[in-house]
Amino acid sequence: MFLIPAIDIIDGKCVRLTQGDYSQKKVYNEDPLEVAKAYEAHGLQRLHLVDLDGAKAERIVNHAVLEKMASKTSLHIDFGGGLKSDEDLRIAFECGAQQVTGGTIAVKDPETFKGWLAQHGASRIILGSDVKNGKVAVSGWQEESDLPLFPFLERYQEEGIRYTICTDVSKDGLLQGTSLELYGAIRDRFPALNLIASGGVTTMGDLEALRELGCYGAIIGKAIYEGRISLKELERF
């Protein structure tokens, strides 16, 4: 299982929100590159980089941060937040993203999203399947769609999607544990999907449990910043 630390960006700084609420923002570091280099120094190979300004603006905003990280580390970066157009995608890939995550666009503009899949291939496009009250959440989790999660995943698996990042919004940023029941159900229903679990990872025990479920990856955010999980522990894992 890949350990994937998350860096969320607002105004070029590392922040964390609680349950996607922009009013519950905490700045953890002014220099995202410094944080990324620390992850790399402890043997982590991947990074989940989220442009929260972009998610709100519905277009890519923090591409300069992406470019700096991609050029100054060897981390495999998946980038998301506000990608809505072919131009956004071009900028993200040109700035060094190895993969991009599309969630809202997969709900609101499925034809464009399917076009990305056809053009760039399923190895480079990750489906964002964030869930709130059993329905897919969109627009930086500010909106709840009327799409139940499982039919949404089923539809895109038929289109060729191989990777999905699923965040349980109700767990995100609370440091109260992750949604093992939800991820177990996804693994049972969609065994061929590479499931990246996100939201609520608090302890090394959470990571062990997600690995036992057969998750492809686990995203860790606030637990690192708050010292619940150390980079040394992740290095040993």
ROSE-4610 file (N, C-alpha, C; in Angstrom, 1 decimal, always signed):
// ROSE-4610
residu = [M/M/M/F/F/F/L/L/L/I/I/I/P/P/P/A/A/A/I/I/I/D/D/D/I/I/I/I/I/I/D/D/D/G/G/G/K/K/K/C/C/C/V/V/V/R/R/R/L/L/L/T/T/T/Q/Q/Q/G/G/G/D/D/D/Y/Y/Y/S/S/S/Q/Q/Q/K/K/K/K/K/K/V/V/V/Y/Y/Y/N/N/N/E/E/E/D/D/D/P/P/P/L/L/L/E/E/E/V/V/V/A/A/A/K/K/K/A/A/A/Y/Y/Y/E/E/E/A/A/A/H/H/H/G/G/G/L/L/L/Q/Q/Q/R/R/R/L/L/L/H/H/H/L/L/L/V/V/V/D/D/D/L/L/L/D/D/D/G/G/G/A/A/A/K/K/K/A/A/A/E/E/E/R/R/R/I/I/I/V/V/V/N/N/N/H/H/H/A/A/A/V/V/V/L/L/L/E/E/E/K/K/K/M/M/M/A/A/A/S/S/S/K/K/K/T/T/T/S/S/S/L/L/L/H/H/H/I/I/I/D/D/D/F/F/F/G/G/G/G/G/G/G/G/G/L/L/L/K/K/K/S/S/S/D/D/D/E/E/E/D/D/D/L/L/L/R/R/R/I/I/I/A/A/A/F/F/F/E/E/E/C/C/C/G/G/G/A/A/A/Q/Q/Q/Q/Q/Q/V/V/V/T/T/T/G/G/G/G/G/G/T/T/T/I/I/I/A/A/A/V/V/V/K/K/K/D/D/D/P/P/P/E/E/E/T/T/T/F/F/F/K/K/K/G/G/G/W/W/W/L/L/L/A/A/A/Q/Q/Q/H/H/H/G/G/G/A/A/A/S/S/S/R/R/R/I/I/I/I/I/I/L/L/L/G/G/G/S/S/S/D/D/D/V/V/V/K/K/K/N/N/N/G/G/G/K/K/K/V/V/V/A/A/A/V/V/V/S/S/S/G/G/G/W/W/W/Q/Q/Q/E/E/E/E/E/E/S/S/S/D/D/D/L/L/L/P/P/P/L/L/L/F/F/F/P/P/P/F/F/F/L/L/L/E/E/E/R/R/R/Y/Y/Y/Q/Q/Q/E/E/E/E/E/E/G/G/G/I/I/I/R/R/R/Y/Y/Y/T/T/T/I/I/I/C/C/C/T/T/T/D/D/D/V/V/V/S/S/S/K/K/K/D/D/D/G/G/G/L/L/L/L/L/L/Q/Q/Q/G/G/G/T/T/T/S/S/S/L/L/L/E/E/E/L/L/L/Y/Y/Y/G/G/G/A/A/A/I/I/I/R/R/R/D/D/D/R/R/R/F/F/F/P/P/P/A/A/A/L/L/L/N/N/N/L/L/L/I/I/I/A/A/A/S/S/S/G/G/G/G/G/G/V/V/V/T/T/T/T/T/T/M/M/M/G/G/G/D/D/D/L/L/L/E/E/E/A/A/A/L/L/L/R/R/R/E/E/E/L/L/L/G/G/G/C/C/C/Y/Y/Y/G/G/G/A/A/A/I/I/I/I/I/I/G/G/G/K/K/K/A/A/A/I/I/I/Y/Y/Y/E/E/E/G/G/G/R/R/R/I/I/I/S/S/S/L/L/L/K/K/K/E/E/E/L/L/L/E/E/E/R/R/R/F/F/F]
num = [1/1/1/2/2/2/3/3/3/4/4/4/5/5/5/6/6/6/7/7/7/8/8/8/9/9/9/10/10/10/11/11/11/12/12/12/13/13/13/14/14/14/15/15/15/16/16/16/17/17/17/18/18/18/19/19/19/20/20/20/21/21/21/22/22/22/23/23/23/24/24/24/25/25/25/26/26/26/27/27/27/28/28/28/29/29/29/30/30/30/31/31/31/32/32/32/33/33/33/34/34/34/35/35/35/36/36/36/37/37/37/38/38/38/39/39/39/40/40/40/41/41/41/42/42/42/43/43/43/44/44/44/45/45/45/46/46/46/47/47/47/48/48/48/49/49/49/50/50/50/51/51/51/52/52/52/53/53/53/54/54/54/55/55/55/56/56/56/57/57/57/58/58/58/59/59/59/60/60/60/61/61/61/62/62/62/63/63/63/64/64/64/65/65/65/66/66/66/67/67/67/68/68/68/69/69/69/70/70/70/71/71/71/72/72/72/73/73/73/74/74/74/75/75/75/76/76/76/77/77/77/78/78/78/79/79/79/80/80/80/81/81/81/82/82/82/83/83/83/84/84/84/85/85/85/86/86/86/87/87/87/88/88/88/89/89/89/90/90/90/91/91/91/92/92/92/93/93/93/94/94/94/95/95/95/96/96/96/97/97/97/98/98/98/99/99/99/100/100/100/101/101/101/102/102/102/103/103/103/104/104/104/105/105/105/106/106/106/107/107/107/108/108/108/109/109/109/110/110/110/111/111/111/112/112/112/113/113/113/114/114/114/115/115/115/116/116/116/117/117/117/118/118/118/119/119/119/120/120/120/121/121/121/122/122/122/123/123/123/124/124/124/125/125/125/126/126/126/127/127/127/128/128/128/129/129/129/130/130/130/131/131/131/132/132/132/133/133/133/134/134/134/135/135/135/136/136/136/137/137/137/138/138/138/139/139/139/140/140/140/141/141/141/142/142/142/143/143/143/144/144/144/145/145/145/146/146/146/147/147/147/148/148/148/149/149/149/150/150/150/151/151/151/152/152/152/153/153/153/154/154/154/155/155/155/156/156/156/157/157/157/158/158/158/159/159/159/160/160/160/161/161/161/162/162/162/163/163/163/164/164/164/165/165/165/166/166/166/167/167/167/168/168/168/169/169/169/170/170/170/171/171/171/172/172/172/173/173/173/174/174/174/175/175/175/176/176/176/177/177/177/178/178/178/179/179/179/180/180/180/181/181/181/182/182/182/183/183/183/184/184/184/185/185/185/186/186/186/187/187/187/188/188/188/189/189/189/190/190/190/191/191/191/192/192/192/193/193/193/194/194/194/195/195/195/196/196/196/197/197/197/198/198/198/199/199/199/200/200/200/201/201/201/202/202/202/203/203/203/204/204/204/205/205/205/206/206/206/207/207/207/208/208/208/209/209/209/210/210/210/211/211/211/212/212/212/213/213/213/214/214/214/215/215/215/216/216/216/217/217/217/218/218/218/219/219/219/220/220/220/221/221/221/222/222/222/223/223/223/224/224/224/225/225/225/226/226/226/227/227/227/228/228/228/229/229/229/230/230/230/231/231/231/232/232/232/233/233/233/234/234/234/235/235/235/236/236/236/237/237/237]
x = [+0.8/+0.0/+0.9/+0.6/+1.3/+0.8/+1.8/+1.5/+1.6/+0.5/+0.5/+0.1/+1.2/+0.9/+0.2/-0.7/-1.4/-0.9/-0.8/-0.5/-1.7/-2.4/-3.5/-3.0/-3.3/-2.7/-3.8/-3.6/-4.4/-3.4/-3.4/-2.5/-1.0/-0.8/+0.6/+1.1/+0.3/+0.7/+0.0/+0.7/+0.1/-1.0/-2.2/-3.3/-4.0/-4.8/-5.8/-7.2/-8.2/-9.6/-10.2/-11.2/-12.0/-13.3/-13.5/-14.6/-14.9/-13.8/-13.9/-14.4/-14.4/-15.0/-13.9/-14.0/-12.9/-12.8/-13.9/-13.8/-13.1/-12.9/-12.1/-10.7/-10.0/-8.7/-7.6/-6.6/-5.4/-4.1/-3.3/-2.0/-1.0/-0.3/+0.7/+2.1/+2.2/+3.6/+3.5/+4.4/+4.3/+5.0/+5.8/+6.6/+6.3/+5.4/+5.0/+6.2/+7.1/+8.3/+9.1/+9.2/+10.0/+9.3/+8.0/+7.2/+7.4/+7.3/+7.4/+8.8/+9.8/+11.2/+11.4/+10.7/+10.8/+10.1/+9.0/+8.4/+9.3/+9.9/+10.9/+12.1/+12.6/+13.7/+13.4/+12.2/+11.8/+11.3/+11.6/+11.4/+10.0/+9.2/+7.9/+8.0/+7.2/+7.4/+6.3/+5.2/+4.1/+3.6/+2.8/+2.2/+0.9/-0.1/-1.4/-1.5/-1.4/-1.4/-2.7/-3.4/-4.7/-4.7/-5.2/-5.3/-6.6/-6.7/-8.0/-8.5/-7.6/-8.0/-8.6/-8.0/-8.5/-9.9/-10.1/-11.4/-12.5/-12.2/-13.2/-13.4/-12.2/-12.3/-12.7/-12.8/-13.1/-12.2/-10.9/-9.8/-8.5/-7.5/-6.2/-5.7/-5.2/-4.6/-3.2/-2.9/-1.6/-0.6/-0.6/+0.2/+1.7/+2.1/+3.5/+4.0/+3.2/+3.5/+3.8/+2.9/+3.1/+4.4/+4.6/+5.8/+7.1/+7.1/+8.3/+8.5/+7.4/+7.6/+8.0/+7.4/+7.8/+9.2/+9.7/+11.1/+12.2/+11.8/+12.8/+12.7/+11.7/+11.7/+11.4/+11.6/+11.3/+10.0/+9.1/+7.9/+6.9/+6.2/+5.1/+3.9/+3.5/+2.5/+1.2/+0.1/-1.2/-1.8/-2.4/-2.8/-4.3/-5.0/-6.4/-6.9/-8.1/-8.7/-9.0/-10.2/-10.6/-10.3/-9.8/-9.6/-10.9/-11.1/-12.4/-12.3/-11.2/-11.1/-9.8/-9.8/-8.6/-7.4/-7.6/-6.5/-5.9/-6.8/-6.4/-5.5/-6.0/-5.3/-3.9/-3.9/-2.6/-1.6/-2.0/-1.2/-0.7/-1.6/-1.2/-0.1/-0.3/+0.7/+2.0/+1.9/+3.1/+3.9/+3.2/+3.9/+4.4/+4.2/+4.9/+4.0/+2.7/+1.8/+1.9/+2.1/+2.1/+0.6/-0.2/-1.6/-2.5/-3.7/-4.6/-5.9/-6.5/-7.7/-8.9/-9.9/-11.1/-12.3/-13.0/-14.2/-15.4/-15.5/-16.6/-16.9/-15.9/-16.1/-16.6/-16.3/-16.8/-18.3/-18.8/-20.3/-20.9/-20.4/-21.0/-20.8/-19.6/-19.3/-18.7/-19.4/-18.9/-18.2/-18.7/-18.2/-16.7/-16.5/-15.1/-14.2/-14.7/-13.9/-13.6/-14.6/-14.4/-13.4/-13.4/-12.4/-11.0/-10.8/-9.5/-9.0/-9.9/-9.6/-9.2/-9.9/-9.6/-8.2/-8.0/-6.8/-5.5/-5.6/-4.5/-4.3/-5.4/-5.3/-5.6/-6.1/-6.6/-5.5/-4.2/-3.1/-2.8/-3.3/-3.0/-4.2/-5.4/-6.6/-7.2/-7.3/-7.9/-9.3/-10.2/-11.6/-11.7/-12.1/-12.4/-13.8/-13.9/-15.3/-15.5/-15.5/-15.7/-17.2/-17.4/-18.8/-19.2/-20.5/-21.1/-22.5/-22.9/-24.2/-24.6/-23.6/-23.8/-23.9/-23.8/-23.9/-22.5/-22.2/-21.0/-21.0/-19.9/-19.8/-19.0/-19.3/-18.6/-18.3/-17.6/-17.3/-16.5/-15.4/-14.7/-15.5/-16.5/-17.4/-18.4/-18.5/-19.5/-20.9/-21.0/-22.3/-22.3/-23.6/-23.8/-24.6/-24.1/-24.9/-26.0/-26.8/-27.9/-27.4/-26.1/-25.6/-25.1/-25.7/-25.2/-23.8/-22.9/-21.5/-21.4/-22.0/-21.7/-22.1/-23.3/-23.6/-22.6/-22.1/-21.1/-19.8/-19.3/-18.1/-18.3/-19.5/-19.8/-19.7/-20.4/-20.4/-19.0/-18.2/-16.8/-15.9/-16.1/-15.3/-15.6/-16.9/-17.2/-16.6/-16.3/-15.6/-14.1/-13.6/-12.2/-11.3/-12.0/-11.3/-10.6/-9.3/-8.6/-8.3/-8.3/-7.9/-9.0/-9.3/-10.2/-9.7/-9.8/-9.6/-10.9/-11.2/-12.5/-12.3/-12.8/-12.8/-14.1/-14.2/-15.4/-15.4/-16.1/-16.1/-16.4/-17.3/-17.7/-16.5/-15.5/-14.3/-13.1/-13.1/-11.9/-11.6/-10.3/-9.8/-10.2/-10.9/-11.4/-10.4/-9.5/-8.6/-9.4/-10.4/-11.2/-11.3/-10.3/-10.3/-10.9/-10.7/-11.1/-12.3/-12.8/-14.1/-13.8/-13.4/-13.1/-14.3/-15.5/-16.7/-16.9/-16.8/-17.0/-16.0/-14.7/-13.7/-13.7/-14.1/-14.3/-15.4/-16.5/-17.6/-17.2/-16.4/-15.9/-15.0/-14.1/-13.2/-13.9/-15.0/-15.8/-16.5/-17.1/-17.9/-17.0/-15.9/-15.0/-13.6/-13.3/-12.0/-10.9/-11.3/-10.3/-9.9/-10.7/-10.3/-9.2/-8.2/-7.2/-7.7/-8.1/-8.8/-7.7/-7.8/-7.0/-7.9/-7.7/-8.6/-8.1/-9.0/-8.7/-9.7/-9.2/-10.1/-10.1/-9.6/-9.7/-8.5/-7.5/-6.4/-5.7/-5.7/-5.2/-4.0/-4.0/-3.0/-2.3/-1.2/-0.6/-1.5/-2.4/-3.4/-4.4/-4.7/-5.6/-5.0/-3.7/-3.0/-2.8/-2.6/-2.5/-3.9/-4.9/-6.3/-6.6/-6.2/-6.5/-5.6/-4.4/-3.6/-4.2/-4.8/-5.4/-6.6/-7.3/-8.5/-8.1/-6.8/-6.3/-6.3/-6.4/-6.3/-5.0/-5.1/-3.9/-3.1/-3.7/-3.0/-3.8/-3.2/-3.9/-3.3/-4.2/-3.8/-3.8/-2.7/-2.5/-2.3/-3.0/-2.9/-2.6/-3.7/-3.6/-2.9/-2.9/-2.3/-0.8/-0.2/+1.3/+1.5/+0.7/+0.9/+0.7/-0.2/-0.6/+0.3/+1.2/+2.1/+1.5/+0.3/-0.3/+0.5/+1.0/+1.8/+3.1/+4.2/+5.5/+6.1/+6.9/+7.5/+8.4/+9.0/+9.8/+9.0/+7.8/+6.9/+6.5/+6.2/+5.9/+7.0/+8.2/+9.5/+9.6/+9.3/+9.4/+8.3/+7.1/+6.0/+6.3]
y = [-1.2/+0.0/+1.2/+2.2/+3.4/+4.4/+4.9/+6.0/+7.3/+8.1/+9.3/+10.5/+11.3/+12.5/+13.5/+14.3/+15.3/+16.7/+17.5/+18.9/+19.7/+20.5/+21.3/+22.7/+23.4/+24.8/+25.8/+26.9/+28.1/+29.3/+30.2/+31.3/+30.9/+29.7/+29.2/+28.6/+28.4/+27.9/+26.5/+25.7/+24.4/+24.7/+24.2/+24.4/+23.0/+23.0/+21.9/+22.5/+22.0/+22.3/+21.2/+21.5/+20.4/+20.2/+19.0/+18.6/+19.5/+20.0/+20.8/+22.2/+22.6/+24.0/+25.0/+25.9/+27.0/+27.9/+28.0/+28.9/+28.2/+26.9/+26.1/+25.8/+26.8/+26.7/+26.9/+26.0/+26.2/+26.1/+27.1/+27.2/+26.4/+25.4/+24.6/+25.0/+25.5/+25.8/+26.8/+27.8/+28.8/+28.3/+27.2/+26.7/+25.3/+25.0/+23.7/+22.8/+23.5/+22.7/+22.1/+22.9/+22.4/+21.1/+21.1/+20.0/+18.8/+19.1/+18.0/+17.3/+18.2/+17.6/+16.8/+17.2/+16.4/+15.0/+15.0/+13.7/+12.8/+13.4/+12.7/+12.2/+13.0/+12.6/+11.4/+11.1/+10.0/+8.8/+8.8/+7.7/+7.6/+8.6/+8.6/+9.0/+8.3/+8.4/+9.2/+9.4/+10.0/+11.2/+12.0/+13.2/+13.5/+13.8/+14.2/+15.7/+16.5/+18.0/+18.5/+19.3/+19.8/+21.3/+21.9/+23.3/+23.8/+24.2/+24.6/+25.9/+26.8/+28.0/+27.6/+26.7/+26.2/+25.6/+24.8/+24.2/+25.2/+26.3/+27.4/+28.2/+28.5/+29.3/+28.5/+27.2/+26.3/+26.4/+26.6/+26.6/+26.4/+26.0/+25.8/+27.2/+27.2/+28.5/+28.3/+27.3/+27.1/+26.3/+26.5/+25.7/+26.0/+27.2/+27.5/+26.6/+26.4/+25.5/+24.1/+23.6/+22.3/+22.2/+23.2/+23.2/+23.2/+23.9/+24.0/+22.6/+22.0/+20.7/+19.6/+19.6/+18.6/+18.8/+20.0/+20.2/+20.0/+20.2/+20.1/+18.9/+18.0/+16.7/+15.6/+14.4/+13.3/+12.6/+13.3/+12.7/+12.5/+11.4/+11.2/+12.0/+13.0/+14.0/+13.7/+13.5/+13.6/+14.9/+15.6/+17.0/+17.1/+17.8/+18.0/+19.4/+19.7/+21.0/+21.9/+21.9/+23.0/+22.7/+21.5/+21.2/+21.0/+21.9/+21.9/+21.9/+22.2/+22.3/+21.6/+21.4/+20.8/+21.7/+23.0/+23.9/+23.7/+23.5/+23.3/+22.0/+21.0/+19.7/+19.9/+20.6/+20.8/+21.5/+22.5/+23.2/+22.3/+21.5/+20.6/+19.6/+19.0/+18.0/+18.7/+19.9/+20.6/+21.1/+21.3/+21.7/+20.5/+19.3/+18.2/+17.2/+17.3/+16.3/+15.0/+13.9/+12.6/+12.1/+12.5/+12.1/+13.3/+13.4/+14.4/+13.7/+14.4/+13.9/+14.8/+14.2/+15.0/+14.4/+15.3/+14.8/+15.6/+16.9/+17.7/+17.6/+17.6/+17.6/+16.2/+15.1/+13.8/+13.8/+14.6/+14.7/+15.7/+16.9/+18.0/+18.0/+17.5/+17.5/+16.2/+15.1/+13.8/+13.6/+14.3/+14.2/+14.7/+15.8/+16.3/+15.4/+14.9/+13.9/+12.7/+12.1/+10.9/+11.2/+12.5/+12.9/+12.8/+13.3/+13.2/+11.7/+10.9/+9.4/+8.9/+9.3/+8.8/+9.3/+10.6/+11.3/+10.9/+10.8/+10.6/+9.2/+8.4/+7.1/+7.0/+5.8/+5.5/+5.6/+5.5/+5.5/+6.9/+7.9/+9.3/+10.1/+9.5/+10.2/+9.4/+10.1/+9.5/+10.1/+9.2/+9.6/+10.1/+11.3/+11.7/+11.3/+10.5/+10.0/+10.3/+11.6/+12.0/+11.8/+11.4/+11.0/+11.7/+12.1/+12.8/+12.3/+11.7/+11.1/+10.2/+9.4/+8.4/+8.9/+10.2/+10.8/+11.4/+11.5/+12.1/+13.6/+14.1/+15.5/+16.2/+17.5/+18.2/+19.6/+20.3/+21.7/+22.0/+21.2/+21.4/+21.0/+20.0/+19.5/+20.5/+21.6/+22.6/+22.2/+21.3/+20.8/+19.3/+18.8/+17.4/+17.1/+16.2/+15.8/+14.8/+14.4/+13.4/+12.0/+11.9/+10.6/+9.7/+8.6/+7.6/+7.1/+6.8/+6.5/+5.3/+4.2/+3.0/+3.0/+3.5/+3.6/+4.6/+5.6/+6.5/+5.8/+5.0/+4.2/+3.2/+2.6/+1.5/+2.1/+3.3/+3.9/+4.2/+4.8/+5.1/+3.9/+2.9/+1.7/+1.1/+1.2/+0.8/+1.7/+2.9/+3.8/+3.6/+2.8/+2.4/+3.0/+3.7/+4.2/+3.1/+3.3/+2.3/+2.8/+4.1/+4.6/+5.5/+5.4/+6.4/+6.8/+8.1/+8.6/+8.8/+8.1/+8.2/+8.8/+10.0/+10.7/+10.7/+10.2/+10.3/+11.7/+12.6/+14.0/+14.1/+13.2/+13.2/+13.0/+12.3/+11.9/+12.9/+13.7/+14.4/+15.5/+15.5/+16.5/+16.4/+15.4/+15.2/+14.4/+13.7/+12.8/+11.8/+11.2/+10.3/+8.9/+8.6/+7.3/+7.4/+6.4/+6.3/+5.4/+5.4/+4.7/+3.3/+2.4/+1.1/+0.4/+0.6/-0.1/+0.3/+1.6/+2.2/+1.6/+1.6/+1.2/-0.4/-1.1/-2.5/-2.8/-2.1/-2.3/-2.0/-0.9/-0.6/-1.7/-2.2/-3.2/-4.5/-4.8/-6.0/-5.8/-4.7/-4.4/-4.2/-3.5/-3.2/-3.6/-4.9/-5.4/-5.0/-4.7/-4.3/-2.8/-2.0/-0.6/-0.4/+0.4/+0.8/+1.9/+1.5/+2.4/+3.1/+4.4/+5.2/+5.8/+5.4/+5.8/+7.2/+8.1/+9.4/+9.9/+10.5/+11.1/+10.4/+11.0/+10.5/+9.6/+9.3/+8.5/+9.2/+8.5/+9.2/+8.4/+7.1/+6.3/+5.4/+4.8/+3.7/+2.5/+2.3/+1.2/+1.4/+2.7/+2.9/+2.5/+2.8/+2.4/+0.9/+0.2/-1.2/-1.8/-1.3/-1.8/-1.5/-0.4/-0.1/-1.0/-1.3/-2.3/-3.7/-4.1/-5.4/-5.5/-4.3/-4.3/-4.4/-4.2/-4.3/-2.9/-1.8/-0.5/-0.3/+0.3/+0.6/+1.7/+2.7/+3.7/+4.3/+5.1/+5.8/+7.2/+8.2/+9.6/+10.0/+10.6/+11.1/+12.6/+13.3/+14.7/+15.3/+15.6/+16.3/+15.5/+14.2/+13.4/+13.6/+13.9/+14.2/+15.6/+16.6/+17.9/+18.0/+17.2/+17.3/+16.3/+15.6/+14.7/+13.4/+13.1/+11.8/+10.6/+10.9/+9.9/+10.6/+10.0/+10.6/+10.2/+11.0/+10.6/+9.4/+9.2/+8.1/+6.8/+6.9/+5.7/+5.3/+6.4/+6.1/+5.5/+6.0/+5.4/+3.9/+3.5/+2.1/+1.3/+1.9/+1.2/+0.8]
z = [+0.0/+0.0/+0.0/-0.9/-0.9/+0.2/+0.9/+1.9/+1.1/+1.1/+0.3/+1.2/+1.6/+2.4/+1.5/+2.1/+1.4/+1.8/+0.8/+1.0/+0.4/+1.2/+0.7/+0.7/-0.5/-0.7/-0.7/+0.1/+0.0/+0.1/-0.9/-0.9/-0.9/-1.5/-1.6/-0.3/+0.7/+2.0/+2.3/+3.1/+3.6/+4.6/+4.3/+5.3/+5.4/+6.4/+6.5/+6.9/+6.2/+6.6/+7.4/+8.1/+8.8/+8.0/+7.6/+6.8/+5.6/+5.0/+3.8/+4.0/+5.3/+5.6/+5.6/+4.6/+4.4/+5.6/+6.4/+7.6/+8.7/+8.6/+9.6/+9.0/+8.8/+8.1/+9.1/+9.0/+9.9/+9.0/+9.1/+8.3/+9.1/+8.5/+9.1/+8.7/+7.5/+7.0/+5.9/+5.9/+4.8/+3.5/+3.6/+2.5/+2.2/+1.2/+0.8/+0.4/-0.3/-0.8/+0.3/+1.4/+2.6/+3.1/+3.2/+3.6/+2.7/+1.4/+0.4/+0.5/+0.7/+0.8/+2.1/+3.1/+4.4/+4.1/+3.4/+3.1/+2.3/+1.3/+0.4/+1.2/+2.1/+2.9/+3.8/+4.1/+4.9/+4.1/+2.8/+2.0/+1.3/+1.5/+0.9/-0.6/-1.4/-2.9/-3.6/-2.9/-3.5/-2.7/-3.4/-2.8/-3.5/-2.6/-3.1/-2.8/-3.9/-3.8/-4.2/-3.3/-3.6/-3.6/-4.7/-4.9/-4.4/-3.1/-2.6/-3.1/-3.5/-4.2/-5.5/-6.2/-7.5/-7.3/-6.3/-6.0/-5.9/-5.3/-5.1/-6.3/-7.1/-8.3/-9.5/-9.4/-10.5/-11.7/-11.4/-12.4/-11.6/-12.3/-11.7/-11.2/-10.0/-9.4/-9.0/-8.2/-7.6/-8.4/-9.7/-10.6/-10.3/-9.9/-9.6/-8.4/-7.5/-6.3/-6.9/-7.7/-8.3/-9.1/-9.9/-10.8/-9.9/-8.8/-7.9/-7.3/-6.8/-6.1/-7.1/-8.3/-9.3/-9.8/-9.9/-10.4/-9.3/-8.0/-6.9/-6.1/-6.4/-5.7/-6.8/-6.4/-7.3/-6.9/-6.2/-5.7/-6.9/-6.9/-7.8/-7.3/-8.1/-7.6/-8.3/-7.5/-8.1/-7.7/-8.6/-8.4/-8.6/-7.7/-7.9/-7.3/-7.6/-7.1/-8.2/-8.7/-9.6/-11.1/-11.4/-12.8/-13.6/-14.5/-15.1/-16.7/-17.2/-18.7/-19.2/-20.5/-21.1/-20.9/-20.8/-20.5/-19.1/-18.1/-16.8/-16.7/-17.5/-17.5/-18.1/-19.2/-19.9/-19.0/-18.2/-17.3/-16.2/-15.7/-14.6/-15.0/-16.2/-16.7/-17.1/-17.7/-18.1/-16.8/-15.7/-14.5/-13.7/-14.2/-13.6/-12.8/-12.9/-12.3/-13.0/-12.3/-13.0/-13.2/-12.2/-12.3/-11.9/-12.4/-11.9/-11.4/-10.5/-9.9/-10.3/-10.8/-11.2/-10.5/-9.7/-9.0/-9.5/-9.2/-9.6/-11.1/-11.9/-13.4/-13.8/-13.1/-13.4/-13.2/-12.3/-12.0/-12.9/-13.1/-13.8/-15.3/-15.7/-17.1/-17.5/-17.5/-17.7/-19.1/-20.1/-21.4/-21.5/-20.8/-20.8/-20.0/-18.9/-18.1/-18.9/-19.6/-20.4/-21.5/-22.0/-23.0/-22.5/-21.2/-20.6/-20.5/-20.1/-20.0/-21.4/-22.4/-23.7/-24.2/-23.9/-24.4/-23.7/-22.3/-21.5/-20.9/-20.9/-20.4/-19.0/-18.6/-17.2/-16.2/-16.7/-15.7/-15.2/-15.9/-15.5/-14.9/-15.0/-14.5/-13.3/-12.2/-11.0/-10.8/-10.5/-10.2/-8.8/-8.5/-7.2/-6.8/-5.8/-5.5/-4.0/-3.7/-2.3/-1.9/-0.7/-0.3/+1.0/+0.9/+2.1/+2.2/+3.3/+3.5/+2.4/+1.9/+0.9/-0.5/-0.7/-2.0/-2.4/-3.7/-4.1/-3.9/-3.2/-2.9/-3.9/-4.3/-5.3/-4.9/-5.8/-5.6/-4.2/-4.0/-2.8/-1.6/-1.8/-0.8/-0.3/-1.1/-0.7/-1.1/-2.1/-2.6/-2.5/-2.3/-2.3/-3.6/-4.4/-5.6/-5.2/-6.2/-5.9/-6.4/-6.6/-7.1/-6.0/-5.8/-4.8/-5.3/-4.3/-4.6/-5.5/-5.2/-5.9/-7.4/-7.7/-9.2/-9.9/-9.2/-9.8/-10.1/-9.1/-9.3/-10.5/-10.5/-11.5/-12.9/-13.0/-14.3/-14.8/-14.0/-14.4/-14.6/-13.8/-14.0/-15.4/-15.8/-17.2/-18.3/-17.9/-18.8/-18.8/-17.9/-17.9/-16.8/-15.8/-14.7/-13.9/-13.5/-12.7/-11.3/-11.1/-9.8/-9.3/-8.0/-7.4/-6.0/-5.7/-4.3/-3.7/-2.7/-2.0/-0.6/-0.4/+0.9/+1.5/+2.8/+3.6/+4.2/+3.7/+4.2/+5.7/+6.1/+7.6/+8.5/+8.0/+8.8/+8.6/+7.5/+7.2/+8.2/+8.6/+9.5/+10.9/+11.3/+12.7/+13.6/+12.9/+13.7/+14.6/+14.1/+14.8/+14.2/+13.3/+12.6/+11.2/+10.4/+9.0/+8.8/+7.6/+7.3/+6.8/+7.7/+7.3/+6.7/+7.2/+6.7/+5.2/+5.0/+3.6/+2.6/+3.0/+2.1/+1.9/+3.0/+2.8/+1.8/+1.9/+0.9/-0.5/-0.7/-2.0/-2.5/-1.7/-2.1/-2.5/-1.7/-2.0/-3.4/-3.6/-4.8/-6.1/-5.9/-7.0/-6.8/-6.8/-6.5/-7.5/-8.7/-9.7/-9.6/-8.9/-8.7/-7.8/-8.1/-7.2/-6.3/-5.1/-4.1/-3.2/-3.3/-2.4/-1.4/-0.1/+1.0/+1.5/+1.8/+2.3/+3.3/+4.4/+5.4/+6.7/+7.7/+9.0/+9.5/+8.7/+9.1/+10.3/+11.4/+12.7/+13.3/+13.1/+13.8/+12.8/+13.2/+12.4/+12.3/+13.4/+13.3/+12.2/+11.9/+10.7/+9.5/+9.3/+8.1/+8.0/+9.1/+9.1/+8.6/+9.1/+8.8/+7.3/+6.8/+5.4/+4.5/+4.9/+4.1/+4.2/+5.3/+5.4/+4.5/+4.3/+3.4/+1.9/+1.6/+0.3/-0.5/+0.3/-0.4/-1.2/-2.3/-3.1/-2.4/-1.8/-1.2/+0.0/+0.8/+1.9/+2.0/+2.0/+2.1/+3.6/+4.0/+5.4/+5.4/+6.1/+6.1/+7.5/+8.2/+9.5/+10.6/+10.5/+11.5/+11.5/+10.4/+10.3/+11.0/+10.5/+11.0/+12.5/+13.1/+14.5/+15.3/+14.7/+15.4/+15.9/+15.3/+15.7/+15.0/+13.8/+13.1/+12.7/+13.1/+12.8/+11.4/+10.8/+9.6/+9.8/+11.0/+11.2/+11.2/+11.7/+11.7/+10.3/+9.5/+8.1/+7.3/+7.7/+7.0/+7.3/+8.6/+9.0/+8.3/+8.2/+7.6/+6.1]
